[in-house]
């Protein structure tokens, strides 16, 4: 049977049990061997097995989900590590590119400086050439003129030395310019070598980064497969939750039929009653209130108050009648008292329990008892001990599940109400 068909089957089963709860309260009780009771119990047992199977499948599924999540986290770590490598390589590439840009700028500036020096050499050479041409055109006359124009021999020597110094100075200027050009050319060679080295390093890093990117693509693909698998498992888990939720709804419908079919007439009225806390200890507290609640990963509606206390696991805490009344149902059919972290679902999840009609249309369920001390048809007074707190049925810790339903005049079925409107828990 497919998942959707099972859910549909549970839905129709719920409708069936809801229909069984419709007879008026003022009816004669039926026997345990009534065909309708037998059929309903058979269906409920089947549904309990269905719910148990769904729960086990969810447990198995949770294991696979945890494994897949662990794998996905590991792969995600690989993705993060590879991305960090890619980012680090990119930072190196950016730094090298900046250095290359600076070197190229220096090369351009160096080339401009060399061109300026070459132009200056040419200009100096031109001036020197003009001076040499003038001296050549003057020939020895210039020398004779220097001799005759000198008013003394010392003055002549000074003039000759001046000419020599000028020539030497011009030659030194040219040599200095040549040396500058040689230095700039050497710097140019070094800059080009540095640029080539940096470009080579950058190319190697780009190649390494490309390899990491390819590796990351493979890991990304693996992560995508895991995420798709997790989505599939989550969908299956949601379907199994629907089955369990339908079983919970079935249990609620069954609870409504217990006292109407087996016990017949119940009281009618305006639903008012003066009740006391059925757990007669000052340390008692509400461990789970009335209304929607989530246990683990399952959300359902809680139709009563769970009342517990320190030492509840000792299974010796007395439960008393919240008010005077008549016992409608009392069952000690559940032999499972797991104390904690386990449940059996006996009696629709109530375990050992009793139902007391407190009059005026107020009916109370006392569930998960270790044992019920009263019998159907018995009259009890407010404060009488009716059982012992336990952990039978759908229970994962010792406590009392106290539930109230009202059947006000003219009602066709019992209505769940918040017990906190009737009792005060210390």
Wavefront OBJ file of the C-alpha trace (Angstrom):
o trace
v 0.000 0.000 0.000
v 1.374 3.421 -0.940
v 1.899 6.156 1.612
v -1.014 8.233 0.311
v -3.353 5.195 0.375
v -2.402 4.445 3.963
v -3.147 8.038 4.955
v -6.487 7.829 3.147
v -7.281 4.568 4.943
v -6.548 6.199 8.290
v -8.826 9.097 7.365
v -11.762 6.768 6.634
v -11.038 4.813 9.800
v -11.231 8.085 11.706
v -14.596 8.840 10.118
v -15.770 5.373 11.095
v -14.879 5.830 14.751
v -16.258 9.350 14.799
v -19.544 7.907 13.571
v -19.497 5.383 16.448
v -19.279 8.273 18.883
v -22.488 9.886 17.644
v -25.202 7.976 19.601
v -26.925 10.030 22.315
v -25.578 9.696 25.848
v -28.902 8.544 27.225
v -28.604 5.016 25.774
v -28.295 1.561 27.228
v -24.715 0.260 27.572
v -23.502 -2.464 25.238
v -21.382 -5.501 26.053
v -17.697 -5.942 25.307
v -18.575 -8.589 22.683
v -20.808 -6.219 20.710
v -19.872 -6.620 17.005
v -19.302 -2.864 16.666
v -16.909 -2.837 19.618
v -15.074 -5.858 18.256
v -14.808 -4.302 14.797
v -13.620 -0.980 16.209
v -10.995 -2.646 18.398
v -9.794 -4.669 15.426
v -9.432 -1.557 13.340
v -7.685 0.272 16.155
v -5.231 -2.584 16.658
v -4.520 -2.461 12.928
v -4.042 1.293 13.110
v -1.820 0.958 16.174
v 0.379 -1.423 14.226
v 0.328 0.981 11.299
v 1.353 3.828 13.573
v 4.047 1.689 15.217
v 5.398 0.724 11.804
v 5.367 4.370 10.753
v 7.176 5.316 13.953
v 9.835 2.657 13.416
v 10.250 3.771 9.816
v 10.661 7.331 11.042
v 13.307 6.188 13.517
v 15.143 4.405 10.708
v 14.585 7.418 8.482
v 15.989 9.745 11.120
v 19.141 7.613 11.131
v 19.509 7.995 7.387
v 18.712 11.712 7.634
v 21.386 12.135 10.309
v 23.909 10.248 8.180
v 23.038 12.296 5.101
v 23.213 15.533 7.096
v 26.610 14.527 8.480
v 27.809 13.771 4.954
v 26.379 17.051 3.696
v 28.136 18.948 6.491
v 31.409 17.213 5.638
v 31.017 18.005 1.944
v 30.029 21.581 2.797
v 33.248 21.847 4.801
v 35.153 20.697 1.720
v 33.326 23.276 -0.388
v 34.191 25.995 2.131
v 37.834 24.906 2.262
v 38.114 24.865 -1.541
v 36.450 28.262 -1.791
v 38.907 29.580 0.792
v 41.777 28.282 -1.383
v 40.254 29.895 -4.461
v 39.918 33.193 -2.577
v 43.511 32.965 -1.328
v 44.784 32.312 -4.860
v 42.712 35.241 -6.107
v 44.282 37.484 -3.476
v 47.752 36.406 -4.667
v 46.777 36.965 -8.297
v 45.489 40.444 -7.454
v 48.687 41.287 -5.540
v 50.906 40.066 -8.401
v 48.816 41.947 -10.942
v 49.302 45.125 -8.893
v 53.067 44.555 -8.800
v 53.155 43.911 -12.550
v 51.205 47.126 -13.170
v 53.721 49.047 -11.039
v 56.657 47.495 -12.920
v 55.096 48.342 -16.264
v 54.666 51.918 -15.049
v 58.354 51.987 -13.997
v 59.368 50.569 -17.380
v 57.462 53.297 -19.177
v 58.991 55.988 -16.960
v 62.474 54.474 -17.420
v 62.077 54.433 -21.194
v 61.059 58.098 -21.130
v 64.116 58.930 -18.974
v 66.426 57.129 -21.410
v 64.915 59.018 -24.337
v 65.478 62.315 -22.482
v 69.097 61.376 -21.765
v 69.709 60.416 -25.388
v 68.274 63.759 -26.539
v 70.482 65.580 -24.040
v 73.575 63.700 -25.300
v 72.713 64.633 -28.856
v 72.278 68.282 -27.870
v 75.600 68.289 -25.985
v 77.339 66.623 -28.872
v 75.884 69.200 -31.215
v 77.188 72.059 -29.069
v 80.595 70.414 -28.765
v 80.715 69.814 -32.504
v 79.938 73.439 -33.182
v 82.701 74.497 -30.828
v 85.232 72.073 -32.417
v 84.248 73.247 -35.895
v 84.839 76.840 -34.850
v 88.223 75.957 -33.362
v 89.110 73.973 -36.467
v 88.179 76.903 -38.727
v 90.285 79.211 -36.569
v 93.269 76.832 -36.813
v 96.679 78.016 -35.423
v 95.580 81.622 -35.718
v 93.574 81.118 -32.620
v 96.585 79.756 -30.798
v 98.821 82.588 -32.086
v 96.113 85.045 -31.070
v 96.071 83.503 -27.638
v 99.872 83.924 -27.446
v 100.005 87.521 -28.789
v 96.964 88.655 -26.879
v 98.302 87.313 -23.633
v 100.034 90.072 -21.749
v 102.162 87.567 -19.942
v 103.279 83.984 -20.139
v 101.281 83.196 -17.070
v 98.177 84.614 -18.715
v 98.854 82.458 -21.787
v 99.043 79.315 -19.679
v 95.848 80.244 -17.938
v 94.052 80.696 -21.292
v 95.317 77.347 -22.602
v 94.251 75.626 -19.373
v 90.816 77.235 -19.661
v 90.329 75.858 -23.167
v 91.490 72.441 -21.999
v 89.117 72.493 -19.051
v 86.175 73.456 -21.227
v 86.901 70.578 -23.570
v 87.354 68.181 -20.672
v 84.139 69.408 -19.083
v 82.191 68.823 -22.316
v 83.631 65.317 -22.599
v 82.733 64.572 -18.964
v 79.167 65.690 -19.525
v 78.860 63.314 -22.454
v 80.406 60.493 -20.459
v 78.079 61.113 -17.505
v 75.105 61.019 -19.822
v 76.352 57.773 -21.338
v 76.775 56.313 -17.854
v 73.232 57.366 -16.961
v 71.908 55.702 -20.110
v 73.839 52.536 -19.298
v 72.361 52.512 -15.773
v 68.861 53.075 -17.117
v 69.316 50.290 -19.668
v 70.497 47.930 -16.904
v 67.465 48.927 -14.796
v 65.232 48.357 -17.802
v 66.594 44.842 -18.220
v 66.068 44.081 -14.521
v 62.540 45.476 -14.542
v 61.630 43.378 -17.568
v 63.113 40.298 -15.887
v 61.127 41.029 -12.709
v 57.991 41.526 -14.749
v 58.550 38.223 -16.552
v 59.059 36.449 -13.205
v 55.889 37.971 -11.761
v 53.866 37.091 -14.868
v 55.173 33.531 -14.681
v 54.190 33.296 -10.998
v 50.772 34.735 -11.736
v 50.232 32.256 -14.584
v 51.148 29.373 -12.273
v 48.745 30.595 -9.585
v 45.957 31.065 -12.149
v 46.515 27.464 -13.288
v 46.411 26.221 -9.679
v 43.257 28.207 -9.040
v 41.647 26.693 -12.144
v 42.388 23.204 -10.797
v 40.789 24.068 -7.453
v 37.739 25.479 -9.231
v 37.315 22.225 -11.144
v 37.630 20.260 -7.899
v 35.027 22.529 -6.292
v 32.611 21.885 -9.173
v 32.776 18.157 -8.412
v 32.222 18.738 -4.692
v 29.353 21.161 -5.440
v 27.714 18.460 -7.548
v 28.103 15.946 -4.699
v 26.556 18.440 -2.272
v 23.615 19.016 -4.625
v 22.960 15.257 -4.733
v 23.017 15.064 -0.931
v 20.673 18.040 -0.604
v 18.229 16.446 -3.051
v 18.423 13.200 -1.069
v 17.757 15.073 2.176
v 14.735 16.765 0.594
v 13.404 13.334 -0.434
v 13.905 11.972 3.087
v 12.203 15.031 4.581
v 9.199 14.418 2.328
v 9.013 10.784 3.442
v 9.298 11.909 7.070
v 6.406 14.344 6.594
v 4.263 11.548 5.153
v 5.059 9.305 8.107
v 4.167 12.158 10.470
v 0.752 12.356 8.787
v 0.186 8.675 9.501
v 1.085 9.129 13.155
v -1.119 12.238 13.385
v -4.031 10.293 11.890
v -3.487 7.573 14.498
v -3.616 10.213 17.236
v -6.909 11.492 15.852
v -8.156 7.895 15.818
v -7.241 7.533 19.473
v -9.260 10.641 20.350
v -12.279 9.288 18.479
v -11.925 5.954 20.278
v -11.830 7.706 23.653
v -15.207 9.299 22.931
v -16.824 5.947 22.198
v -15.498 4.112 25.262
v -17.920 5.520 27.797
v -20.870 5.992 25.413
v -20.932 2.438 24.059
v -19.794 0.460 27.091
v -21.515 2.493 29.811
v -24.568 3.979 28.205
v -26.208 6.773 30.215
v -24.042 9.663 31.389
v -25.066 12.785 33.244
v -26.205 15.919 31.489
v -26.085 19.516 32.625
v -24.379 22.870 32.136
v -20.862 21.445 32.507
v -20.047 23.054 35.879
v -18.373 21.176 38.744
v -16.373 21.864 41.894
v -13.231 19.739 41.560
v -9.896 19.461 43.369
v -6.470 18.452 42.075
v -6.384 14.651 41.635
v -2.669 14.582 42.570
v -2.845 15.455 46.296
v 0.740 16.617 46.826
v 2.072 20.140 47.294
v 4.979 19.407 44.942
v 2.684 18.481 42.041
v 3.110 20.459 38.844
v 1.803 20.530 35.264
v 4.396 18.835 33.055
v 2.370 19.286 29.863
v -0.644 21.638 29.493
v -3.811 21.304 27.474
v -3.500 22.205 23.772
v -1.088 21.717 20.863
v 2.325 20.340 21.779
v 5.421 18.994 20.059
v 7.185 15.894 21.329
v 10.414 15.256 19.452
v 9.459 16.004 15.876
v 5.727 15.217 16.276
v 3.109 17.905 16.858
v -0.353 16.888 18.085
v -3.190 18.168 20.248
v -3.006 17.284 23.920
v -6.524 16.785 25.290
v -5.682 16.915 28.981
v -3.276 18.069 31.690
v -0.219 15.964 32.470
v 0.428 16.273 36.216
v 3.662 14.990 37.703
v 5.806 15.492 40.786
v 9.250 14.700 42.166
v 9.544 10.981 42.896
v 6.830 10.091 40.379
v 9.063 7.273 39.055
v 8.650 5.461 42.393
v 5.149 4.449 41.225
v 3.670 4.932 44.706
v 1.924 8.291 44.372
v -1.799 8.060 45.093
v -4.406 9.513 42.753
v -7.689 10.743 44.229
v -11.114 11.497 42.769
v -11.335 15.174 41.809
v -14.998 15.113 42.786
v -17.798 12.811 43.793
v -19.276 10.698 41.017
v -19.894 7.367 39.369
v -17.178 5.271 37.745
v -18.058 4.653 34.110
v -14.966 2.727 33.021
v -12.077 1.090 34.875
v -9.377 -0.920 33.132
v -6.222 -2.625 34.366
v -5.645 -4.447 31.082
v -2.217 -2.884 30.470
v 0.705 -4.883 31.892
v 3.336 -2.408 30.609
v 4.714 0.088 33.072
v 7.908 1.274 31.401
v 8.571 4.260 33.690
v 10.308 6.234 30.941
v 11.283 6.479 27.243
v 8.881 3.808 26.048
v 5.130 3.387 25.489
v 2.714 0.649 24.470
v -0.508 2.343 23.380
v -2.770 0.027 25.409
v -6.402 1.139 25.745
v -5.957 3.638 22.936
v -2.897 5.070 24.671
v -4.554 5.633 28.086
v -2.985 2.490 29.554
v -4.589 1.577 32.874
v -7.249 4.211 33.495
v -10.672 5.007 34.841
v -13.443 7.370 33.743
v -15.635 9.052 36.365
v -18.896 10.908 35.723
v -18.759 13.806 38.195
v -22.280 14.895 37.329
v -23.766 17.888 35.555
v -22.282 16.659 32.260
v -18.657 16.592 33.508
v -16.724 13.378 32.791
v -13.064 12.968 33.851
v -10.436 10.564 32.521
v -7.620 9.452 34.875
v -4.988 7.809 32.658
v -1.541 6.125 32.679
v -2.190 4.630 36.128
v -0.046 1.844 37.511
v -3.364 0.443 38.667
v -6.992 1.592 38.945
v -8.537 0.816 42.361
v -12.185 1.373 41.378
v -14.737 -0.600 39.377
v -17.324 0.406 36.787
v -20.607 1.412 38.472
v -18.911 2.252 41.775
v -19.760 5.525 43.516
v -16.817 7.562 44.801
v -16.502 10.605 47.037
v -14.274 13.592 46.403
v -10.776 12.770 47.695
v -11.182 8.966 47.585
v -8.048 7.133 46.397
v -8.870 5.730 42.964
v -5.439 4.518 41.786
v -1.673 5.007 41.652
v 0.303 7.250 39.297
v 2.151 5.264 36.619
v 3.510 5.157 33.110
v 1.219 2.881 31.125
v -0.070 3.429 27.570
v 1.351 6.262 25.486
v 3.578 7.665 28.212
v 7.306 8.317 28.468
v 7.430 9.276 32.138
v 5.329 8.638 35.248
v 2.471 11.131 35.538
v -1.311 11.439 35.573
v -3.098 12.388 32.362
v -6.216 14.208 33.610
v -8.787 14.871 30.902
v -12.262 16.397 31.112
v -15.094 16.097 28.614
v -18.485 17.719 28.965
v -21.838 16.512 27.631
v -24.123 19.436 28.227
v -27.877 18.933 27.809
v -28.798 18.167 24.208
v -25.223 17.368 23.147
v -24.672 14.345 20.912
v -21.006 13.793 21.800
v -18.562 14.672 24.559
v -16.518 17.814 24.085
v -12.940 18.119 25.300
v -12.306 21.110 27.577
v -9.268 22.489 29.402
v -9.052 20.839 32.859
v -7.268 23.975 34.138
v -10.733 25.598 34.118
v -11.786 23.082 36.798
v -8.785 22.376 39.008
v -5.775 24.198 40.436
v -2.407 22.463 40.402
v -0.067 23.803 43.141
l 1 2 3 4 5 6 7 8 9 10 11 12 13 14 15 16 17 18 19 20 21 22 23 24 25 26 27 28 29 30 31 32 33 34 35 36 37 38 39 40 41 42 43 44 45 46 47 48 49 50 51 52 53 54 55 56 57 58 59 60 61 62 63 64 65 66 67 68 69 70 71 72 73 74 75 76 77 78 79 80 81 82 83 84 85 86 87 88 89 90 91 92 93 94 95 96 97 98 99 100 101 102 103 104 105 106 107 108 109 110 111 112 113 114 115 116 117 118 119 120 121 122 123 124 125 126 127 128 129 130 131 132 133 134 135 136 137 138 139 140 141 142 143 144 145 146 147 148 149 150 151 152 153 154 155 156 157 158 159 160 161 162 163 164 165 166 167 168 169 170 171 172 173 174 175 176 177 178 179 180 181 182 183 184 185 186 187 188 189 190 191 192 193 194 195 196 197 198 199 200 201 202 203 204 205 206 207 208 209 210 211 212 213 214 215 216 217 218 219 220 221 222 223 224 225 226 227 228 229 230 231 232 233 234 235 236 237 238 239 240 241 242 243 244 245 246 247 248 249 250 251 252 253 254 255 256 257 258 259 260 261 262 263 264 265 266 267 268 269 270 271 272 273 274 275 276 277 278 279 280 281 282 283 284 285 286 287 288 289 290 291 292 293 294 295 296 297 298 299 300 301 302 303 304 305 306 307 308 309 310 311 312 313 314 315 316 317 318 319 320 321 322 323 324 325 326 327 328 329 330 331 332 333 334 335 336 337 338 339 340 341 342 343 344 345 346 347 348 349 350 351 352 353 354 355 356 357 358 359 360 361 362 363 364 365 366 367 368 369 370 371 372 373 374 375 376 377 378 379 380 381 382 383 384 385 386 387 388 389 390 391 392 393 394 395 396 397 398 399 400 401 402 403 404 405 406 407 408 409 410 411 412 413 414 415 416 417 418 419 420 421 422 423 424 425 426
